[in-house]
Amino acid sequence: MQYLKYQKFSDVEMFRFGYSPIGRPWLSVYCYLIDNVLIDTAQTNCQEKVLKTFQNRQIDKILLTHWHEDHSGNTAKLAKLHNAHVFAHSFTQEKLRQGFDILPYEKFLFGRIKPFRGQVSDFSEFIETPNHKLYPIFTPGHAEDHTVFLDKENGWLFSGDLYVGVKIRVFRKGELFWPQVEAFRKILSYDFDVLFCGHHPRLKDGKKMLDQKLQYFEDFAGKTTHFHQKGYTIKETMKAMRLKENSLLKLLLSNDVSVEYMIEAALNQAS
């Protein structure tokens, strides 16, 4: 079943899409509509609900925070439906043009991805809506192309997957640790209070929450480095830090998500 939860915060319309074959959705994704600009397009498994939700809305521009399937899944359909101008990082553009393979669990949660052959433009200095200016800020780490959008006047950050939560305990394969730390520091140099997150928005104290995540990452790195210097293996480090791997979940997620990946990434100072 496809689910939608709607709410509004000031000028921003918030659409939370979720999918599950049985019961409540296991993972939900947010899209944000500010004036005539849509930020991210949700997962393909929710396509029917997405298209119906936006069919009578004015969408002139679509901004993508990154290429991951739960954020870019309905770009092609929405761009065609609204004749909308799509903006994305150059890496995202290439992913959209070529299409990309996803793992079995991703197909189950998010749906299949088809290439998008339409026009996609680089981000300009800012994207203008009738009432707002959104400034793209490059924040790689979670993904090579990750980009957030800041409304400086209102202190709103459309943060994609930069935040998600404070105490992250697993990484996807290939996810980078230290670029994320640098991205947190970079974004914390700006003034904002609201985090329009791709999964868990924070409508107040957003900067405080992101600062807590930075502190958590720095503490995590300090501990992993300490045990590594003592000669601990990854598994010994996990035990010392009281981190447990869910072997069944790791198997179900095609070995794509793991505690070990986060520790390895934290130890990779050359990232």
GITAFEN-V383064 format. One record per backbone hydrogen bond with DSSP energy under -0.5 kcal/mol. CO is the residue of the C=O (numbers start at 0). NH is the residue of the N-H. If there is no record, write none. Layout:
CO,NH
CO,NH
This chain:
0,19
2,17
4,15
6,13
8,11
10,12
10,34
11,8
12,14
12,32
13,6
13,15
14,16
14,30
15,4
16,28
17,2
18,25
26,18
28,16
30,14
31,33
31,38
32,12
32,34
33,36
35,59
35,60
36,33
37,39
37,62
38,31
41,72
41,73
42,45
43,46
45,49
46,50
47,51
48,52
49,53
50,54
53,56
56,58
59,84
60,37
61,86
62,39
64,146
67,70
67,71
68,72
70,40
71,74
73,77
74,78
75,79
76,80
77,81
78,82
78,83
83,85
84,61
85,120
86,63
88,92
89,93
90,94
91,95
92,96
93,97
94,98
95,115
102,105
102,106
103,107
104,108
105,109
105,110
106,110
109,44
114,116
118,85
120,87
125,127
126,133
131,128
132,134
133,126
133,135
134,149
136,147
140,175
142,140
142,145
145,138
147,136
148,150
148,157
149,134
149,151
150,154
150,155
154,192
154,193
155,150
155,157
156,158
156,195
157,148
158,161
159,197
162,164
165,167
170,257
171,174
176,180
177,181
178,182
179,183
180,184
181,185
182,186
183,187
184,188
185,188
186,189
189,191
192,205
193,156
193,195
194,196
194,201
195,158
195,159
197,29
201,194
204,208
205,209
206,210
207,211
208,212
209,213
210,214
211,215
212,216
213,217
214,218
215,219
216,220
217,221
218,222
219,223
220,224
221,225
222,226
223,227
224,228
225,229
226,231
227,230
232,236
233,237
234,238
235,239
236,240
237,242
238,241
244,246
245,249
246,250
247,251
248,252
249,254
250,253
252,255
255,172
257,170
257,261
258,262
259,263
260,264
261,265
262,266
263,267
264,267
266,268
267,270
